[in-house]
Amino acid sequence: MLHRLLFWNWLMLCLLLAACSGYASPDALIGMNRDQVVARMGQPDLERQYSDAIRLEFPRGPYGRQTWFVYLDVSGRVSRAEQVLDDKNFSLINPGMSQDDVRKLLGRPGEVQLLGRSRGEVWSYRYENNSCLWFQVELSLEQEVRSAGHGEPPECWAHGDRSN
């Protein structure tokens, strides 16, 4: 019986790892053209045009914990790719910033919740961390950041994983 259990645990782990292999690492994308990136990662959520590059955005939400920004140079090849949901980028979110500035730094949120009494909305980003946390941005009706910080997603409450 124990052997069967171990077998099924290993099988599930292998399937999980295989499912995650579609998310290319930054180094694996360097030099690819747009079609190759799309074949590897799927259609981007958004494409932004800059003077010297095109940025493709690949959020892996709502429960994904990564958002990839892939930059194509003027020749149409990947020059850089980065996972942007991290403390470095979260620390750049400050009150008064525009909603568009947040999207430029973090991409599309995994969840959007409306606040009561028409006070705005909260954008939530799950991300890779050692605690059960997500990063949240509260936006006013004027589409400006009112506050931002870490919080516990509801799934932590349901499973008794609260650290309080």
N, C-alpha and C positions, 0 to 999 in steps of 0.2 A: 504494500500500500504506500509506503514512504517513497519507494522508487517512482511510482506513478505520479505522486504529488510533485516530486522534484522534476520529473520530466515535464509536466504541465507548466510548472513555474518557469523552467528554462525556455520552453516553447513560447510562452507569453512574452518573456523578456526579449527573445529574438524577434518576434513579430513587432513588438513595440520599437525596437531599434531599427528595424527595417522601415517602419512607417515614418520614423524621424529622419531617415537618410535622404528624403526629398529636400530637406532644408540644407542647401549647400553652404559650406563654410566660405568665408570671404576669399581665402586663397584659391579655392577651387573655381571661383568665378572669374578671376583676373584673366583678361584676354578674350573672354567669350564675347560674341556679338549678342544683340538684343534677342534674336530668335532662339539662340541657345539658352539664354537665361530664362526666357519664358517657358521653353520646353522643360527646363530643370525645376523651376519654381512656380509655374503657373502664371496667369495674367496678373500684372501689377494692379494694385488698388488705385494708384494715382501715378501720373507721370508729370514731373515738373521740368520745365525748360529753363536752363541758366545760360549765361553768355558762353561759357566754355564747356558745358556738360548737360546731360539729361539725367535726371534722377528718377529711378523707378522705386516705388514704395511697395513693400510686401508685408503687411501686418498679418500676424498669425493668430488672430483673435476669433471669437471673444475669449476663449480659454487658453489660447496660445500665449506663450511668454516671451515672444520675440517679435520685433519689427525690423526688417532688413531694408536699408537704403542702399541701392546699387547704382553707381555712377558710371555712365557711358561717356567717354571722351568724344572729341570732335570726329574721330574716325569711326565711332559707333562701337567701340570695344570697352569692356569693363576695365576701368582704371582703379576702382576702389569699391568695397562693399563693407558695410558695417551694421552691426546690431545696435539699435539706438535706445532700447529700453534699459537704461542703466542709471546708477546714481549720479554719474557725471552730467548727463543730460537733464535728469530730474532737478538737479541743483540750479539749473539755468532758468527754471520756471519761477517767475516772480509776479506778485500782484501788479496789476496795471498792464500786463502784456496782452496782446490781442489773441483772440482765438486762433487766427491764422498763424501767428508766431508759434503757438503751441503745436499746431499741426506740422509746421516746418521742422520742429525739433524732435517730436515723438511719433508723428504719423497719426493714423486714425485710432481713436480709443477703442478698447475692447467692449466697453459698455457705456451707454449714455443714460443718465437718470435725470428726469425733470424734478426740480425743487418745488415744493408746495407754495401756494400763494404767488405764483408767477415770479419767483425770485431768480430764475436762471436754471442752470443745469450742472451736473457733475459728470466729468469724464473720468473713467476708471481704466487703468492700464495694469494688467497682470504682468509680472516680469520674474525672471529667474533670481531667487534669493533663498537664503537658508531659513527664513521664517515664513509664516503664512501672511504675507503682506501684498498689497497692491499700491500703486501710486494713483492719487486722485487729484483732479484739478476742478475747482469750483469756478464756474463762469457766471458773470452777471448777465442781466438782460441786454446790456450794451456789448456783450461778447468780449468782455475783458476778464482776466484772471482776478478773482476776488481772494482766493487762497489756494494753497496746494500742499500736499503732504502725504505721508504713508498712512494706511488704514488696513483693517482686516476685512477681507472679502467674506460674504455670507457663508460660503462653504466651510470656513473655519469655525463659525459659530455652530453649524449643524453637526459637526463631527466632534465637538468638544475639544478642539485643538487650540482654544483661546489661551493665550499666554498670561492673561490677567489673573 
